[in-house]
């Protein structure tokens, strides 16, 4: 398994729950959105009396030496608000926000889209023992407008996409805890300075959504925290992971990649080879979800198609499945390790 395969697993975790069946913005589960691993602004966390988190911490064990280079890649979703505006017929230069704008067969609705972000920090263990490596990041606010025209080419409205500013940091450090053994720590923090008291739906726009970490070791080997060797069991159990769950990733037996996710998974996670593509649900229920998508009404499919680019791809892929594809998902026998 290559790093690209690990990144596909990580992306499935990143978009877990991003948009749920029936994949329509009007469904309750998608109006009240929930994502794992949200790091909110410190002001919002304080206003919630600590019920939410502004940071997450990964700790794991690594065999190596001072020259072993560590790279951490932190990924998260940066939400942007998509609003829909209708041109006022009597005043063409003006528009008003609407809950839906119908143009031909296309019903355009407001939605919260996701922009994928990545921040990387890299340093050798010898340097990290002496001083942490800190990567600070800022993604600036933006507002973009896209014109909506009818079949005659006349402007009937617009889509406006707004992103809030998001600030944060990734701190990578290490400490020696034995001969050729190190404890590596990654702390991801949301440092966005916003006024406190925002409701959760607004706070998500200032958050690092579905944050997770990939750790790469050059000329080193990570230690499984789920099944550590007997002599390292106490050190493994002493690793303090907050809001995240690190596991070995890659091909079985490889120890150069650690995937740390807010979703509890096992060492060497893999995507089911029978799966035709992502459904925003990490469990292996591709068949039942695919069949349910096919039973959606034309109106529901239209809403799904025009709600989100990723949802549109799911619909087109599902409608393109043949009998052989569905049978491949229907029954699979896998050996079970003792």
Backbone bond lengths (Angstrom), bond angles and torsions (degrees), N, CA, C in turn:
res aa  C-N    CA-C-N  psi(-1)  N-CA   C-N-CA  omega(-1)  CA-C   N-CA-C  phi
1 X - - - 1.469 - - 1.524 109.01 -
2 X 1.324 117.17 130.90 1.455 122.41 -178.19 1.526 110.88 -90.62
3 X 1.341 115.09 171.27 1.461 120.27 175.21 1.528 110.15 -59.63
4 X 1.327 116.67 -34.01 1.464 120.25 178.29 1.530 111.00 -61.49
5 X 1.340 116.92 -37.93 1.464 120.38 177.57 1.520 110.96 -66.69
6 X 1.334 116.49 -39.87 1.470 120.67 177.37 1.523 109.89 -63.19
7 X 1.326 116.97 -40.00 1.459 120.59 179.72 1.526 111.09 -66.02
8 X 1.332 118.19 -31.11 1.476 120.88 176.07 1.527 109.98 -66.44
9 X 1.335 116.08 -40.67 1.466 119.40 175.62 1.524 109.66 -62.96
10 X 1.340 116.02 -45.19 1.464 120.43 -179.41 1.520 111.33 -61.83
11 X 1.336 117.14 -36.86 1.459 119.74 179.94 1.525 111.26 -68.88
12 X 1.347 116.56 -35.01 1.465 119.67 175.57 1.523 110.53 -61.89
13 X 1.337 116.69 -38.92 1.466 120.95 176.93 1.525 110.49 -69.38
14 X 1.336 116.57 -37.74 1.457 121.36 -178.72 1.526 111.14 -60.68
15 X 1.330 116.80 -39.32 1.469 121.05 -176.64 1.529 112.80 -100.32
16 X 1.338 117.05 10.32 1.466 120.29 176.85 1.529 109.27 -57.06
17 X 1.323 117.15 121.24 1.454 121.16 178.16 1.514 114.98 77.34
18 X 1.341 118.18 4.69 1.468 120.26 -178.41 1.519 111.28 -58.09
19 X 1.331 116.09 -43.24 1.462 121.58 177.02 1.517 107.05 -149.10
20 X 1.312 117.72 123.12 1.458 122.00 -171.18 1.529 112.20 -107.38
21 X 1.338 114.58 154.68 1.468 119.43 175.72 1.531 109.15 -52.33
22 X 1.331 118.85 135.17 1.470 129.12 11.44 1.534 114.67 -88.81
23 X 1.331 117.26 24.58 1.463 121.82 172.84 1.528 113.51 58.89
24 X 1.326 115.54 34.96 1.465 120.13 178.63 1.524 109.21 -120.11
25 X 1.328 118.96 135.89 1.464 121.12 178.82 1.525 113.38 -60.44
26 X 1.348 117.19 -25.12 1.462 119.37 -177.22 1.527 112.65 -80.84
27 X 1.337 118.57 -12.76 1.465 119.58 178.90 1.527 109.26 -70.85
28 X 1.332 116.09 146.02 1.472 120.75 -174.81 1.518 111.31 -58.25
29 X 1.328 117.22 -42.54 1.464 120.79 -175.99 1.531 112.08 -64.27
30 X 1.339 117.13 -22.94 1.460 119.68 177.83 1.525 112.63 -98.04
31 X 1.331 117.26 -15.81 1.463 119.32 173.37 1.528 110.20 -79.28
32 X 1.319 117.11 -33.45 1.454 122.26 178.02 1.523 107.51 -109.28
33 X 1.300 115.70 79.45 1.451 120.63 -167.35 1.519 112.59 -76.80
34 X 1.316 114.04 145.97 1.459 121.52 178.73 1.520 108.38 -133.84
35 X 1.307 116.15 128.89 1.454 121.05 174.24 1.522 108.97 -128.80
36 X 1.311 116.30 146.33 1.451 120.86 175.46 1.528 109.79 -74.63
37 X 1.323 115.78 152.64 1.454 120.39 170.58 1.509 115.39 66.96
38 X 1.326 118.01 42.95 1.466 120.80 177.89 1.535 108.98 -88.44
39 X 1.329 116.08 126.38 1.457 121.63 172.92 1.527 107.57 -104.81
40 X 1.330 115.79 109.72 1.463 121.62 -176.25 1.525 110.71 -86.27
41 X 1.322 115.29 169.98 1.459 120.12 176.00 1.529 109.35 -65.84
42 X 1.347 118.08 148.76 1.470 120.75 -179.63 1.523 113.07 -56.21
43 X 1.334 117.47 -37.24 1.468 120.06 -178.83 1.523 110.92 -65.11
44 X 1.331 116.94 -39.77 1.461 119.72 178.94 1.523 110.92 -67.81
45 X 1.322 116.75 -40.94 1.467 120.72 178.56 1.518 110.65 -61.18
46 X 1.331 116.00 -43.21 1.464 120.08 179.09 1.527 110.59 -62.93
47 X 1.333 116.49 -40.47 1.463 120.10 179.78 1.523 111.98 -66.08
48 X 1.338 117.19 -24.35 1.464 121.63 178.81 1.526 111.85 -92.16
49 X 1.320 116.75 11.90 1.476 122.40 179.42 1.520 112.08 56.51
50 X 1.331 115.56 37.15 1.456 119.92 175.60 1.507 115.31 79.29
51 X 1.336 118.04 8.72 1.467 120.18 -179.89 1.528 111.80 -70.57
52 X 1.327 117.07 -21.58 1.456 121.94 176.27 1.531 108.81 -113.68
53 X 1.324 117.35 179.05 1.466 121.21 -175.31 1.519 110.91 -126.00
54 X 1.341 115.40 145.57 1.460 121.42 174.20 1.522 111.14 -106.47
55 X 1.343 117.35 -7.36 1.460 120.27 -179.16 1.522 110.03 -147.62
56 X 1.323 115.60 162.64 1.458 121.78 174.75 1.527 108.04 -138.32
57 X 1.310 116.66 152.27 1.465 120.57 -176.08 1.522 110.73 -132.79
58 X 1.333 115.02 132.16 1.456 122.37 174.35 1.517 108.99 -113.73
59 X 1.322 117.44 130.74 1.457 122.92 171.54 1.518 109.06 -128.38
60 X 1.329 116.26 135.29 1.457 120.71 177.97 1.523 109.07 -151.34
61 X 1.321 116.08 166.75 1.458 122.17 -178.37 1.519 110.38 -101.04
62 X 1.331 115.31 144.66 1.460 120.98 -177.37 1.525 109.54 -140.95
63 X 1.325 116.27 130.82 1.464 121.32 171.39 1.519 107.91 -90.35
64 X 1.333 116.24 129.08 1.450 120.59 -179.29 1.509 111.18 -178.62
65 X 1.322 115.67 -158.25 1.465 120.91 176.20 1.523 108.49 -142.81
66 X 1.317 115.90 -176.65 1.465 119.60 -174.74 1.522 112.86 -60.80
67 X 1.340 117.16 -24.06 1.464 120.16 -177.95 1.534 112.69 -89.86
68 X 1.332 116.98 -6.18 1.464 119.99 178.80 1.520 109.60 -65.69
69 X 1.313 116.31 122.65 1.472 120.61 -177.69 1.532 110.08 -92.81
70 X 1.317 115.04 134.30 1.461 122.28 179.17 1.526 109.04 -113.83
71 X 1.319 115.78 134.13 1.473 120.75 173.30 1.516 108.53 -124.81
72 X 1.304 115.85 133.04 1.454 119.90 174.61 1.524 108.91 -117.84
73 X 1.334 115.35 135.26 1.458 122.14 177.64 1.525 107.82 -118.97
74 X 1.296 115.14 114.82 1.466 120.74 -179.61 1.522 108.37 -103.00
75 X 1.328 115.76 129.20 1.460 120.38 -179.92 1.515 109.67 -124.44
76 X 1.312 115.26 147.90 1.465 120.71 175.49 1.517 108.86 -158.77
77 X 1.323 115.34 168.75 1.458 121.71 176.75 1.520 109.11 -100.29
78 X 1.322 115.66 134.15 1.463 123.56 175.79 1.529 106.11 -107.89
79 X 1.320 117.01 108.23 1.468 120.17 -175.22 1.526 111.26 -75.74
80 X 1.316 115.23 144.47 1.455 120.34 173.28 1.526 108.87 -127.67
81 X 1.332 114.61 141.62 1.464 121.61 -178.42 1.522 109.39 -84.47
82 X 1.330 115.84 123.88 1.461 121.02 175.54 1.513 108.32 -106.89
83 X 1.311 116.01 115.35 1.466 120.59 177.07 1.525 108.94 -111.58
84 X 1.333 114.80 153.52 1.461 121.29 -177.64 1.521 108.48 -115.76
85 X 1.321 116.27 132.20 1.465 122.18 -176.93 1.528 109.86 -123.85
86 X 1.314 114.47 138.76 1.465 121.30 179.75 1.520 109.66 -107.24
87 X 1.334 116.02 133.21 1.462 120.51 178.20 1.529 109.75 -69.75
88 X 1.301 116.30 132.92 1.464 121.19 179.17 1.531 108.44 -79.89
89 X 1.326 115.89 119.38 1.472 121.19 -172.68 1.520 112.27 -57.04
90 X 1.324 117.39 -40.84 1.464 119.74 -176.91 1.526 112.31 -78.63
91 X 1.355 116.41 -16.36 1.469 120.27 178.70 1.526 107.60 -136.81
92 X 1.320 117.80 79.96 1.464 122.53 -172.87 1.524 114.71 -56.44
93 X 1.326 117.23 -22.87 1.457 119.54 -179.63 1.528 112.16 -79.69
94 X 1.341 116.75 -8.53 1.458 121.05 -177.25 1.532 110.74 -115.62
95 X 1.319 115.36 158.51 1.465 120.66 178.03 1.519 109.73 -145.58
96 X 1.316 115.99 168.06 1.456 120.99 179.61 1.529 108.96 -137.92
97 X 1.330 117.99 146.34 1.464 120.03 178.17 1.525 110.86 -69.24
98 X 1.316 116.77 141.52 1.468 121.87 -179.84 1.521 109.23 -134.25
99 X 1.337 115.22 159.67 1.465 120.97 178.45 1.521 111.42 -79.48
100 X 1.326 117.20 -18.46 1.462 120.86 179.09 1.515 108.62 -163.48
101 X 1.327 115.96 140.23 1.457 121.96 174.58 1.527 107.20 -127.29
102 X 1.324 116.46 115.84 1.458 120.78 -177.78 1.523 109.84 -96.72
103 X 1.340 115.38 122.98 1.459 121.73 178.26 1.522 106.65 -128.17
104 X 1.334 116.28 105.81 1.455 119.65 -173.93 1.525 109.75 64.35
105 X 1.342 117.12 -125.77 1.470 121.44 177.40 1.525 112.12 -91.60
106 X 1.308 116.18 2.15 1.460 121.08 -174.10 1.524 110.17 -97.28
107 X 1.328 116.51 116.48 1.467 121.47 175.03 1.527 107.80 -101.41
108 X 1.320 116.61 106.84 1.467 121.73 -174.81 1.528 108.76 -95.19
109 X 1.334 115.90 127.00 1.464 121.17 -175.66 1.521 110.74 -127.29
110 X 1.329 116.28 158.73 1.471 119.58 173.22 1.528 110.61 -62.40
111 X 1.302 116.24 154.29 1.466 120.59 -178.63 1.521 108.85 -164.96
112 X 1.314 115.40 160.61 1.461 120.34 173.40 1.518 108.53 -108.72
113 X 1.311 114.29 107.20 1.452 120.81 -177.59 1.527 109.97 -88.21
114 X 1.324 116.02 161.63 1.461 121.17 -178.81 1.521 110.54 -113.49
115 X 1.322 115.61 132.76 1.458 122.41 172.10 1.527 106.86 -109.62
116 X 1.316 116.94 123.98 1.469 120.60 -176.71 1.515 110.18 -80.42
117 X 1.346 116.37 132.01 1.463 122.43 -179.56 1.525 109.78 -120.01
118 X 1.326 116.32 152.27 1.465 121.11 175.25 1.523 109.62 -143.79
119 X 1.335 115.90 137.60 1.460 122.91 176.95 1.520 107.31 -130.11
120 X 1.336 117.68 130.34 1.461 121.69 -177.73 1.523 110.95 -119.74
121 X 1.337 115.84 142.65 1.465 123.21 175.09 1.523 107.06 -133.83
122 X 1.348 116.74 137.87 1.462 120.64 -174.48 1.524 109.50 -141.78
123 X 1.347 116.90 136.89 1.465 120.98 178.52 1.520 109.65 -168.17
124 X 1.357 118.26 154.67 1.470 120.78 175.04 1.525 111.01 -76.74
125 X 1.348 115.50 154.13 1.461 120.35 -177.82 1.525 112.13 -58.83
126 X 1.331 117.07 -38.40 1.464 120.08 -178.92 1.515 112.07 -57.56
127 X 1.328 117.10 -39.68 1.470 121.02 178.08 1.525 111.02 -72.63
128 X 1.330 116.25 -38.13 1.468 119.79 -175.91 1.523 112.04 -68.48
129 X 1.327 117.55 -29.79 1.470 120.55 177.18 1.522 110.18 -66.70
130 X 1.318 115.62 -33.76 1.467 120.62 -179.12 1.518 112.36 -80.93
131 X 1.341 115.67 -43.26 1.465 119.56 -176.96 1.525 109.92 -154.39
132 X 1.326 117.66 134.88 1.471 120.01 179.32 1.522 111.42 -62.73
133 X 1.313 116.33 150.04 1.463 122.16 170.93 1.525 107.22 -97.50
134 X 1.327 116.01 127.01 1.459 121.12 -174.97 1.526 109.62 -120.15
135 X 1.303 115.88 126.00 1.456 121.47 173.99 1.520 109.75 -110.25
136 X 1.306 117.23 114.09 1.466 121.24 178.71 1.527 108.54 -99.02
137 X 1.317 115.88 143.53 1.456 119.28 -176.88 1.523 110.75 -137.95
138 X 1.326 113.30 151.94 1.463 122.11 174.41 1.519 108.48 -139.64
139 X 1.313 115.58 126.86 1.462 120.86 171.33 1.520 106.61 -111.96
140 X 1.324 115.55 115.40 1.460 121.69 -167.93 1.532 112.02 -76.43
141 X 1.332 115.62 155.64 1.472 119.03 177.49 1.520 110.54 -68.80
142 X 1.320 115.07 155.33 1.461 118.78 179.73 1.516 109.02 -153.78
143 X 1.314 114.93 158.97 1.459 121.80 174.56 1.524 108.11 -143.61
144 X 1.333 115.83 121.44 1.449 121.54 -179.15 1.518 109.37 -126.01
145 X 1.332 115.81 139.54 1.456 121.06 -179.38 1.523 109.57 -116.70
146 X 1.332 114.87 135.74 1.468 121.46 179.53 1.527 108.74 -123.06
147 X 1.319 116.54 123.39 1.462 120.74 -177.78 1.520 111.24 -70.89
148 X 1.333 115.91 144.14 1.461 122.87 174.18 1.519 107.57 -111.56
149 X 1.316 116.55 125.41 1.464 120.38 -179.76 1.526 109.59 -120.60
150 X 1.338 115.46 155.51 1.466 119.69 177.72 1.526 109.16 -90.18
151 X 1.342 116.32 -173.79 1.464 120.11 -175.84 1.522 113.05 -67.62
152 X 1.345 116.33 -11.63 1.470 119.80 176.06 1.516 112.42 -94.98
153 X 1.339 115.94 -0.82 1.454 120.34 -179.24 1.509 113.82 84.96
154 X 1.328 117.39 8.93 1.458 121.29 -179.66 1.532 110.18 -86.67
155 X 1.315 116.33 139.57 1.460 121.40 179.39 1.523 109.82 -71.67
156 X 1.356 115.54 123.79 1.468 120.31 179.68 1.521 111.81 -117.57
157 X 1.302 116.94 -6.48 1.457 119.41 -179.98 1.512 111.13 171.81
158 X 1.319 115.54 -163.50 1.463 120.04 -179.31 1.524 110.08 -156.32
159 X 1.314 114.83 156.62 1.468 122.80 169.93 1.516 107.29 -107.74
160 X 1.337 116.46 127.33 1.462 121.23 178.96 1.526 108.34 -114.08
161 X 1.320 116.24 126.47 1.459 122.08 178.88 1.524 109.55 -112.77
162 X 1.335 115.25 123.64 1.466 120.38 -178.60 1.526 109.97 -122.67
163 X 1.324 115.98 132.20 1.456 122.28 173.39 1.519 109.44 -116.19
164 X 1.335 116.13 139.47 1.458 121.25 173.67 1.528 109.66 -83.36
165 X 1.301 116.07 159.15 1.465 120.87 172.67 1.524 109.24 -69.82
166 X 1.319 115.59 138.77 1.462 121.65 176.37 1.527 108.60 -130.73
167 X 1.332 116.55 126.85 1.464 123.31 177.05 1.522 109.23 -118.31
168 X 1.311 116.37 149.86 1.449 118.96 176.75 1.510 111.90 -172.06
169 X 1.320 115.39 -173.52 1.463 120.60 -179.46 1.516 110.44 -150.17
170 X 1.320 114.81 153.34 1.461 123.10 172.70 1.525 106.87 -124.20
171 X 1.319 116.57 119.27 1.466 121.35 -179.79 1.517 109.42 -112.06
172 X 1.325 115.77 124.40 1.467 123.18 -179.97 1.518 108.54 -114.00
173 X 1.329 117.60 125.25 1.463 121.28 -179.28 1.521 109.58 -143.24
174 X 1.336 116.12 170.53 1.463 120.95 179.92 1.520 109.27 -153.28
175 X 1.317 115.08 155.68 1.461 120.88 173.51 1.525 109.08 -140.35
176 X 1.329 115.91 140.13 1.456 120.34 177.57 1.521 109.08 -74.09
177 X 1.333 116.52 133.87 1.470 119.48 179.16 1.521 111.07 -134.82
178 X 1.318 116.83 25.70 1.454 122.20 178.12 1.508 109.77 159.79
179 X 1.309 116.87 174.24 1.456 121.49 -179.81 1.525 109.93 -66.85
180 X 1.332 116.65 109.65 1.457 120.93 -179.81 1.510 113.90 71.41
181 X 1.335 117.05 18.89 1.464 120.95 -178.93 1.527 109.51 -126.40
182 X 1.315 116.07 135.28 1.466 121.59 -177.37 1.522 109.99 -132.99
183 X 1.329 114.56 149.25 1.457 120.29 168.53 1.527 107.04 -101.47
184 X 1.319 116.48 120.42 1.464 122.56 -178.78 1.518 108.47 -101.51
185 X 1.334 115.93 137.71 1.460 120.31 -178.59 1.528 109.47 -128.82
186 X 1.324 116.08 134.88 1.470 122.53 173.52 1.520 107.94 -124.22
187 X 1.329 115.89 123.89 1.463 121.16 177.44 1.523 108.89 -117.27
188 X 1.312 115.33 121.48 1.468 121.57 178.25 1.524 107.81 -107.84
189 X 1.332 117.15 126.95 1.464 120.84 -175.63 1.515 111.35 -131.06
190 X 1.321 114.77 141.07 1.461 121.91 171.21 1.529 107.05 -92.33
191 X 1.318 116.67 119.34 1.458 120.64 -179.49 1.514 113.27 -112.95
192 X 1.324 117.02 20.55 1.469 121.42 -176.89 1.520 110.30 -64.84
193 X 1.312 115.67 127.40 1.465 121.65 -177.89 1.526 108.81 -96.60
194 X 1.333 115.74 99.61 1.464 120.87 178.12 1.518 108.63 -129.86
195 X 1.318 115.51 162.87 1.466 120.29 179.61 1.527 109.91 -66.70
196 X 1.329 118.59 139.66 1.466 121.10 179.26 1.526 111.33 -72.32
197 X 1.322 115.08 167.68 1.458 120.32 173.07 1.506 115.08 95.14
198 X 1.350 118.08 1.29 1.458 120.33 179.11 1.523 109.93 -69.10
199 X 1.335 116.06 147.15 1.459 119.78 175.38 1.523 108.49 -72.80
200 X 1.337 115.90 163.32 1.455 120.15 -173.44 1.532 112.43 -57.96
201 X 1.319 117.42 -42.74 1.460 120.17 -177.65 1.524 111.36 -60.38
202 X 1.339 116.40 -36.66 1.468 119.45 176.49 1.519 110.96 -75.08
203 X 1.347 116.28 -36.76 1.465 120.22 -178.32 1.522 112.02 -64.41
204 X 1.342 117.05 -27.60 1.464 119.65 178.11 1.528 111.72 -61.31
205 X 1.330 116.93 -30.68 1.466 120.79 -179.55 1.524 111.65 -69.03
206 X 1.335 117.21 -20.37 1.461 121.94 178.20 1.525 111.65 -101.65
207 X 1.343 116.39 7.04 1.460 120.42 -171.94 1.513 114.47 -101.87
208 X 1.329 114.09 165.16 1.459 122.29 168.78 1.532 104.80 -97.76
209 X 1.307 116.76 105.49 1.461 122.00 -170.55 1.533 109.92 -94.77
210 X 1.347 115.82 134.78 1.465 122.08 179.29 1.527 111.91 58.15
211 X 1.303 116.84 39.72 1.466 120.83 -178.04 1.524 110.90 -65.82
212 X 1.327 116.39 136.12 1.461 121.64 175.41 1.522 109.01 -153.35
213 X 1.335 115.78 168.18 1.461 121.68 -170.71 1.522 110.99 -131.45
214 X 1.333 115.95 139.93 1.462 122.10 168.56 1.523 107.39 -114.27
215 X 1.334 116.84 127.33 1.467 122.69 177.28 1.520 109.05 -109.07
216 X 1.330 116.39 132.09 1.460 122.26 179.75 1.519 109.10 -121.43
217 X 1.315 116.82 133.71 1.462 121.63 -179.85 1.522 109.91 -117.56
218 X 1.327 116.71 123.82 1.450 121.07 173.49 1.523 108.97 -92.80
219 X 1.322 118.21 123.23 1.470 123.85 -179.10 1.524 111.38 58.86
220 X 1.313 116.72 41.34 1.455 121.94 176.24 1.514 109.87 -148.25
221 X 1.336 116.87 170.53 1.454 121.61 179.85 1.518 110.44 -135.85
222 X 1.334 116.66 124.67 1.458 120.87 174.14 1.529 109.97 -75.93
223 X 1.323 114.58 156.58 1.461 122.12 179.19 1.521 108.45 -107.73
224 X 1.315 116.96 132.82 1.462 120.46 177.04 1.521 109.90 -62.64
225 X 1.328 116.71 129.92 1.464 120.51 174.31 1.524 111.19 -86.14
226 X 1.328 116.72 -17.73 1.461 120.38 178.13 1.523 111.21 -81.00
227 X 1.328 116.40 -39.88 1.461 121.50 179.91 1.520 109.63 -134.11
228 X 1.330 117.52 67.82 1.463 119.95 -179.49 1.524 110.94 -72.58
229 X 1.334 117.95 154.89 1.461 118.95 173.03 1.521 109.93 -61.66
230 X 1.326 116.34 153.87 1.470 121.44 -173.10 1.515 112.20 -54.58
231 X 1.350 116.88 -39.90 1.468 119.55 -175.47 1.534 112.72 -72.24
232 X 1.342 117.12 -13.90 1.468 120.40 -179.29 1.534 112.08 -112.56
233 X 1.315 116.24 8.28 1.458 119.33 -174.40 1.525 112.39 -61.05
234 X 1.322 117.62 -43.94 1.467 120.17 -178.65 1.526 111.24 -65.55
235 X 1.340 116.54 -41.81 1.468 119.63 178.17 1.523 111.15 -65.29
236 X 1.319 116.41 -39.07 1.472 119.89 179.06 1.520 110.61 -64.54
237 X 1.328 116.57 -42.57 1.464 120.15 -179.41 1.527 111.76 -68.94
238 X 1.339 116.51 -22.61 1.467 119.99 -179.91 1.528 112.20 -81.45
239 X 1.325 117.57 -11.60 1.473 119.73 177.68 1.527 108.49 -63.29
240 X 1.314 115.77 132.35 1.465 120.99 -174.82 1.525 109.02 -105.97
241 X 1.308 115.03 107.53 1.460 120.74 178.65 1.519 109.42 -110.10
242 X 1.323 115.92 124.20 1.459 122.18 -174.79 1.521 108.72 -117.72
243 X 1.326 115.90 112.92 1.461 120.95 177.22 1.502 114.20 75.68
244 X 1.331 117.09 13.22 1.462 119.30 -178.08 1.518 109.75 -156.00
245 X 1.334 116.95 163.73 1.466 123.39 -169.54 1.526 108.26 -139.65
246 X 1.340 119.26 100.63 1.467 121.04 -175.97 1.528 112.80 -85.57
247 X 1.337 115.97 134.65 1.461 121.99 177.79 1.528 109.09 -137.19
248 X 1.325 115.83 156.43 1.458 120.53 173.62 1.521 109.27 -66.72
249 X 1.332 116.00 144.30 1.464 120.61 -178.54 1.513 109.65 -134.73
250 X 1.329 115.17 161.02 1.457 120.99 -176.87 1.509 110.01 108.89
251 X 1.326 116.24 -160.73 1.463 120.75 176.61 1.520 109.60 -71.46
252 X 1.327 117.04 146.84 1.457 121.29 -179.52 1.523 110.19 -53.10
253 X 1.329 115.38 129.08 1.461 120.81 -179.52 1.519 113.57 99.61
254 X 1.341 117.61 -22.04 1.465 120.15 176.51 1.521 110.21 -70.67
255 X 1.343 116.24 147.07 1.464 119.52 -176.99 1.527 112.28 -136.68
256 X 1.320 116.39 25.80 1.466 119.90 -178.62 1.520 113.02 -103.03
257 X 1.349 117.36 -3.22 1.464 120.81 -178.26 1.525 109.63 -131.05
258 X 1.313 116.12 133.29 1.461 122.30 174.66 1.524 107.87 -123.44
259 X 1.326 116.30 129.43 1.461 122.20 177.98 1.517 108.38 -109.44
260 X 1.317 116.44 121.20 1.464 121.23 -177.05 1.521 108.77 -115.20
261 X 1.331 115.38 114.45 1.458 121.56 -170.30 1.524 110.81 -127.62
262 X 1.335 118.23 151.42 1.472 120.24 173.51 1.515 112.92 -72.26
263 X 1.333 117.43 -8.17 1.459 122.48 177.88 1.528 108.14 -100.88
264 X 1.320 117.85 131.13 1.461 121.31 -179.07 1.526 109.73 -71.37
265 X 1.330 115.55 120.33 1.460 121.70 178.73 1.527 108.10 -133.74
266 X 1.311 117.08 -177.29 1.453 122.77 -175.75 1.523 109.21 -110.45
267 X 1.352 116.57 168.05 1.454 120.01 174.15 1.523 110.56 -58.75
268 X 1.323 115.27 141.13 1.462 123.98 178.32 1.531 113.15 57.50
269 X 1.324 117.64 55.03 1.475 119.58 177.14 1.523 110.34 -66.57
270 X 1.310 115.79 147.00 1.461 121.75 178.82 1.518 109.61 -138.38
271 X 1.318 115.09 153.98 1.458 120.13 171.00 1.521 108.33 -81.30
272 X 1.320 116.43 142.23 1.460 119.80 178.76 1.530 109.03 -60.76
273 X 1.337 118.64 125.35 1.475 120.14 -178.02 1.522 112.83 -63.83
274 X 1.352 117.44 -20.95 1.469 120.59 178.85 1.521 112.52 -77.96
275 X 1.335 117.00 -14.30 1.458 120.48 -175.90 1.525 110.50 -71.20
276 X 1.334 118.35 128.02 1.472 120.34 179.60 1.531 113.01 -77.04
277 X 1.324 117.46 -12.56 1.463 119.94 -179.22 1.514 111.31 163.51
278 X 1.325 115.60 177.11 1.455 120.97 -174.58 1.528 111.74 -69.55
279 X 1.347 115.67 141.81 1.458 122.24 174.92 1.522 111.04 -124.41
280 X 1.345 117.02 12.84 1.464 123.80 -176.70 1.525 111.60 62.19
281 X 1.329 116.21 24.92 1.455 121.32 177.44 1.516 106.92 -142.56
282 X 1.335 116.38 114.47 1.457 120.73 -172.38 1.510 114.96 -72.82
283 X 1.329 119.07 -12.56 1.455 119.97 -179.90 1.518 110.51 -80.36
284 X 1.323 115.77 159.99 1.457 120.22 -174.60 1.523 110.28 -87.11
285 X 1.307 115.97 72.75 1.463 120.94 178.16 1.521 109.24 -125.63
286 X 1.335 115.32 35.79 1.457 120.42 -175.29 1.527 112.37 -58.89
287 X 1.338 116.68 -40.47 1.460 118.91 -175.38 1.526 111.65 -63.70
288 X 1.332 117.29 -51.35 1.461 119.34 -176.12 1.527 110.75 -65.55
289 X 1.331 117.80 -37.63 1.469 119.44 177.56 1.528 110.72 -66.22
290 X 1.335 116.33 -41.97 1.467 119.58 179.92 1.525 110.90 -62.71
291 X 1.334 116.65 -43.48 1.463 119.96 179.62 1.521 111.19 -64.80
292 X 1.328 116.68 -37.69 1.464 119.21 179.71 1.528 111.12 -68.85
293 X 1.322 116.54 -36.42 1.472 119.23 176.78 1.523 110.03 -61.67
294 X 1.322 116.98 -40.12 1.460 120.82 -178.97 1.522 112.08 -66.43
295 X 1.332 118.08 -22.91 1.469 120.96 -179.78 1.533 112.58 -89.44
296 X 1.324 118.54 -1.75 1.459 119.87 176.75 1.527 110.26 -61.82
297 X 1.315 116.53 148.28 1.467 120.19 176.82 1.527 109.70 -71.06
298 X 1.312 116.32 165.89 1.468 120.13 178.46 1.521 110.99 -59.79
299 X 1.336 116.74 -38.62 1.464 120.20 179.82 1.531 110.57 -66.23
300 X 1.340 116.94 -40.63 1.468 120.40 178.90 1.526 111.15 -67.07
301 X 1.320 116.56 -38.75 1.457 120.05 177.60 1.529 111.02 -66.05
302 X 1.331 116.05 -36.97 1.459 119.48 178.17 1.521 110.51 -63.97
303 X 1.330 116.62 -41.38 1.465 119.84 178.36 1.523 110.57 -64.90
304 X 1.316 116.58 -41.73 1.466 121.14 178.07 1.527 110.68 -63.21
305 X 1.329 115.70 -42.77 1.466 121.02 -176.08 1.530 111.66 -63.87
306 X 1.329 116.63 -37.97 1.459 119.23 -174.30 1.528 113.40 -101.93
307 X 1.322 116.32 9.27 1.461 118.51 -179.21 1.517 112.03 -86.91
308 X 1.340 116.36 -40.26 1.457 119.97 -171.63 1.521 108.23 -158.28
309 X 1.326 116.37 141.56 1.459 120.73 -177.76 1.532 111.50 -61.56
310 X 1.322 117.13 -39.05 1.465 120.14 -179.92 1.524 110.70 -68.50
311 X 1.326 116.71 -38.46 1.465 120.02 177.12 1.527 110.44 -65.12
312 X 1.328 116.54 -38.39 1.468 119.95 178.41 1.525 110.34 -61.15
313 X 1.331 117.12 -41.63 1.462 120.05 179.74 1.530 111.30 -65.16
314 X 1.339 116.82 -37.87 1.467 120.00 176.73 1.527 110.22 -60.81
315 X 1.341 116.90 -45.99 1.464 121.10 -178.55 1.525 110.68 -62.77
316 X 1.318 117.56 -47.40 1.463 120.61 -177.75 1.523 110.96 -64.74
317 X 1.333 116.85 -39.54 1.457 119.44 178.91 1.528 111.14 -66.34
318 X 1.336 116.09 -42.34 1.465 120.14 -178.65 1.525 110.95 -65.86
319 X 1.330 117.01 -42.83 1.471 119.70 179.38 1.524 111.65 -66.79
320 X 1.332 116.46 -19.15 1.461 120.07 179.62 1.523 114.12 -90.86
321 X 1.346 118.19 -0.54 1.458 120.93 179.81 1.525 110.55 -68.98
322 X 1.334 116.48 138.24 1.467 120.33 174.97 1.527 109.54 -101.75
323 X 1.323 116.54 179.05 1.466 121.28 -176.85 1.525 111.47 -60.09
324 X 1.332 116.67 -37.18 1.469 120.18 -179.55 1.535 110.56 -66.30
325 X 1.332 116.44 -39.67 1.466 120.16 178.03 1.528 110.73 -61.37
326 X 1.327 116.56 -44.23 1.467 120.48 -178.84 1.519 111.28 -67.76
327 X 1.321 117.87 -38.19 1.457 120.37 178.62 1.525 110.95 -66.85
328 X 1.329 117.25 -33.08 1.456 120.48 178.81 1.527 110.56 -63.28
329 X 1.339 116.72 -34.52 1.465 120.51 178.18 1.526 112.03 -80.96
330 X 1.344 116.70 -20.02 1.465 120.74 -170.79 1.523 113.58 -71.03
331 X 1.313 117.15 -41.66 1.455 118.38 -177.06 1.510 111.70 -145.79
332 X 1.328 117.78 119.85 1.447 122.43 178.98 1.520 109.27 -134.00
333 X 1.341 116.68 128.78 1.457 121.42 176.49 1.508 108.77 -99.73
334 X 1.328 116.74 128.01 1.471 121.03 178.56 1.514 109.54 -125.11
335 X 1.342 118.17 139.68 1.463 119.37 175.58 1.518 110.61 -66.20
336 X 1.301 116.72 144.93 1.468 122.12 178.55 1.519 108.17 -110.66
337 X 1.330 115.79 122.77 1.454 120.09 -179.52 1.525 109.91 -66.97
338 X 1.346 117.75 143.51 1.467 119.81 178.36 1.516 111.28 -65.96
